Amino acid sequence: MSQPVPSARLVAVRDAPLSVDEVLAAVSDPRAGAIVPFIGIVRDHDSDKGVTSLDYSGHPTALDRLAEVVAGTQQLPGVLAAAAVHRVGHLEIGDLAVVCAVSASHRGEAFDACRHLIDTLKSTVPIWKHQAFSDGTEEWVGLP
């Protein structure tokens, strides 16, 4: 008999700073043998260009798509809980852009599921990045 899929404990798109502790607490489970987080941070470069700052913009459906991705992750073998929070708005170097985490019965399942979560988020959730470079140029990333 299969167990019902738990509802996501935390799924959000926010214009305020993100908390790693909040995401880890959301997936905490006494049955978990592992919790694997992913923390995406604004870096000071992209390829060979210096990045000075960036802005994230989200489509009105971004939260719904993110919830679907988290729900799909929770259906993977051994997964007990998944959570994801993505930032929108203006971010500086070192700011947290995305935090997600997965708890699972075993570490291998947790690692696999967390990679699935962030990779699927990046490829399907309509949140776009506008980067400003130190040479005065700029670029949009992720636009269809």
C-alpha positions in Angstrom: 0.0 0.0 0.0 1.4 3.4 -0.9 1.6 6.3 1.5 -0.2 9.6 0.6 2.2 12.3 -0.7 2.7 14.9 2.0 1.9 18.5 1.2 4.8 20.8 0.8 5.7 22.4 4.1 7.3 25.5 2.5 7.1 26.9 -1.0 7.6 30.6 -1.6 8.7 33.3 -4.0 9.7 36.3 -1.9 11.2 39.8 -2.3 12.8 39.6 1.2 16.0 37.9 2.3 15.9 34.1 2.5 16.6 31.9 5.6 18.4 28.6 5.3 17.3 27.7 8.8 13.6 28.2 7.9 14.0 25.8 4.9 15.8 23.2 6.9 13.2 23.3 9.7 10.5 22.9 7.1 11.9 19.5 6.0 12.9 18.3 9.4 11.4 14.8 10.1 12.3 12.3 12.8 12.2 9.5 10.2 14.9 11.3 8.1 18.4 9.8 7.8 19.5 12.8 5.7 18.6 16.4 4.9 20.3 17.8 1.8 20.1 21.5 1.1 20.9 23.6 -1.9 21.8 27.3 -1.4 22.1 29.4 -4.5 24.2 32.6 -3.9 24.7 35.6 -6.1 28.3 35.4 -7.3 30.6 38.1 -8.5 31.1 36.7 -12.0 29.5 34.8 -14.8 31.8 33.2 -17.3 34.5 35.8 -17.9 32.5 38.9 -16.9 32.3 40.6 -13.5 28.7 40.8 -12.1 27.9 43.8 -10.0 24.3 42.9 -9.1 21.2 41.2 -10.5 17.4 41.3 -10.4 15.1 38.4 -10.5 11.6 38.7 -12.0 8.9 36.1 -11.6 5.9 35.4 -13.8 2.6 35.4 -11.9 2.5 31.6 -12.2 6.0 31.1 -10.7 4.7 30.2 -7.3 2.3 27.6 -8.7 5.0 26.1 -10.9 7.4 26.0 -7.9 4.7 24.2 -5.8 4.3 21.6 -8.6 8.1 21.0 -8.7 8.3 20.5 -4.9 5.2 18.2 -5.0 6.9 16.2 -7.8 10.1 15.9 -5.8 8.1 14.7 -2.8 7.0 11.7 -4.8 10.5 10.4 -5.4 11.6 7.2 -3.6 12.5 7.7 0.0 11.6 11.4 0.1 9.9 12.6 3.3 9.7 16.3 2.7 10.8 19.0 0.3 10.8 22.8 0.4 11.9 25.6 -1.8 12.1 29.4 -1.6 13.2 31.7 -4.4 14.0 35.4 -4.2 12.8 38.0 -6.6 13.8 41.7 -6.8 17.2 43.3 -6.6 20.0 41.2 -5.1 23.6 42.1 -4.4 26.7 39.8 -4.5 26.5 37.3 -1.7 22.7 37.4 -1.3 20.8 34.1 -1.3 18.8 33.7 -4.5 17.3 30.3 -3.8 17.2 27.8 -0.9 15.8 24.3 -1.2 16.1 21.2 0.8 15.0 17.6 0.8 14.7 15.1 3.7 14.8 11.4 3.0 15.2 8.1 4.6 18.8 7.7 3.3 21.5 10.1 2.0 21.6 8.9 -1.6 17.8 9.5 -2.0 18.2 12.9 -0.4 21.1 13.9 -2.7 19.3 12.7 -5.8 16.0 14.3 -4.9 17.6 17.7 -4.1 19.5 17.7 -7.4 16.2 16.9 -9.1 14.5 19.7 -7.2 17.0 22.5 -8.1 17.5 21.3 -11.7 13.8 21.1 -12.4 13.2 24.4 -10.6 15.8 26.1 -12.8 14.5 24.6 -16.0 10.7 25.0 -15.5 9.8 27.7 -13.0 9.4 31.1 -14.8 11.8 33.2 -12.8 14.2 35.2 -14.9 17.6 36.8 -14.0 18.7 40.2 -15.2 22.5 40.6 -14.6 24.4 43.8 -14.6 28.1 43.5 -15.5 31.1 45.6 -14.4 31.8 46.5 -18.1 28.4 48.3 -18.3 26.6 45.6 -20.2 23.7 43.6 -19.1 22.0 40.3 -19.9 18.7 38.5 -19.2 19.0 34.8 -18.4 16.1 32.3 -18.6 13.7 34.2 -20.8 11.8 32.0 -23.2 
